[in-house]
Amino acid sequence: MDSINDKIARLESETSQIRVDVAALVERSKHAANQASLDALVERCEGFASQASLDALAERCEGFASQAALDKLIERSENFATKADLYKEIGLVRTDLHTEIGLVRTDLHKEIGLVRTDLQKEIGSTRVELLKEISASEQRLNTKFDVINNRITWTLLLPALTAIILWFVKVAILKI
């Protein structure tokens, strides 16, 4: 019985650890980017320099800088992210996050299934052990009843039957 209690305690601790893991995942998913935060990011990025504004700046600076410096400035401006690039990157991050959450959910379902299977096996083996113990107890009890029945038969019933047969012989046959 102690082993059953130990197993139940172990399963409860594993279940509480699974709950902690699920709570951590829920907390992490709350910090994932949503549409409102994406729109705010886009608004912040609109203030960044666009290709047209950089071209205008290059035209204004033609008198101040050399052609090599302007080429270098144009080359650097080609690496700036556009709005579409930001949306694409955010979409990839979101997809990765959803994939990770799906994998964790799958793992949790597998773990819960394994725990459930282990618990069912433990319950089944415990039932078998209990049935064996009950059967052994029943056998011991039957043996004790057999001993008591034999004792009653030989100590009370046999002398009583002998006395009844002797009385019958005395009264009916001998008529004494």
N, C-alpha and C positions, 0 to 999 in steps of 0.2 A: 504494500500500500504506500510505503514511503517512496518507492521508485516512481509510482504514478504521480504523487505530489511533486516530486522533483522534476519530472517531465513536464507537468503542467506549469510549474514555475518557470522552467526554461522556455517553454513556448510563449508564455506571457511576456517574458523579457524580450524574446525575438520579435513578438508582435509590437511591443512598445518601440523597439529600434526601427521597425518598418514605419511606424507612425511618425517618428522623428524625421526619417529620411523624406517621407512624403511632405511633411511640413516645410522642410528645407527647400525642396523642389518648388513648392507653391510660392514660398517667399522669393526664390530666385526668379520665378516666372513673372512676378509682379513688377520686377525691375526691367523687364524686357521692353523694347521700344514699341509704342503704340502709335496710331495715326496722328494723334495730337502732337506728340513729341517730334514726329517726323516733320510735320508741317512747321513747327517752331524752328527746327534745324534748317529747313529750307529758307524760311524767312531771314534767319541770321546769315545764311550764305548768299542771299541776294545782294548784300552790301559788298561782297567781295568783287574784286575786279573781273570784268568779263573781257572777252577777246576784243570787242568793239572799243571798250574804254582803254584797253592797253594799246590798241592801234592809234587811238586819238592821242594818248600820252606820247607814243613814239613819234607821231607827227610833230607834236609841240617841242619835243626834245631834239629834233633833227639838227638844229643849230648848235645845241650844246654838246652832244655826244658824237662819237665817231660811228661809222657804219658797223664796225665790229661789236661795239657796245650795244648798238641797237639790235643786231642779230642775236646776241646773247640774251637780251631782254625778251625778244620774241620767242626764242627757244624755251626760255623758262616759263613764259606765259602759256605755252602749249600743254604743259603738264598740270595746269590747274583743273580741278574737278568741275564738271558741269552738274546741273540739277539732275539730269538723267543718270549720271554716274553715281550721285549720292543715293538716288532712289534704288538703283541697282544694288549698291553695296548694302544698303539697309535691308533690302529684300533678301539678300544672301544671308545676312546675319539672322534675320527672322526665320528663314528656312532652316538654318543650322540649329537655332534654338528649338523650333518645333520638332525637328528630327531627334534632338537630344531628349526632349521631354517624352517623345513617343518611345524611344529606346528605354528610358527609365521606367515608363509605365509598363512596357513589355516585361522588363526584368522584374518589376514588382509583382506582376501577375504570375510570372513563373515561380518566384520565391513563395508567394502565397499558396500557389498550387502544391509546391513541394512541402511546405509546412503542413498544409491540409492532408496531403498523402501520408506524411510521417505521422501525423496525429491519428489518422484512421488506422494505420498499421499498429501504432502503440495501443490504441483502444482495442483493436482486434486481439492482439497478443495478451492484453490484460484480461479481456473477457475469457480467453482460453485458459489462462492461469487461474482465474476465479472459478471457472467451471471444474477444473481439475481439483482445486481445493475443496469445493463443495462436494464433489463426488467422493473424495477421500474421507471427508467428514461423515457423509452418509454411510459409507462402508463401516467406519468405526462405530457409528451409532447403531447400525443394524447388528453388528457383532455383539455389542453390549446388550441389545434387546434379546438376542438369541440366548445369551448366557443367563439373563434374568428369566426368560421363558423356561429354560431347562431347569433352573433352580426351583421355580414354582412347580413345575411338573413333578420333579423327583422329591421335593420336600413337602408339598402340600397335597397335590392331586393324587399321587400314587397311594400314600397312606389313607387318604379319604376314601378312595375307591376300594381299597382292601377292607376298610372298616365297613363299608356299605355291603360288600359281597359277604363278609362274615356275618353281619346282622341278618341279611336275607337267608343265608344258610341256617342260621340259628332259629329264625322265626318260621320260615316256610318249610324247610326240609326237616329239621330236627324237632320242631315245635316245642321248644323248651321254654 
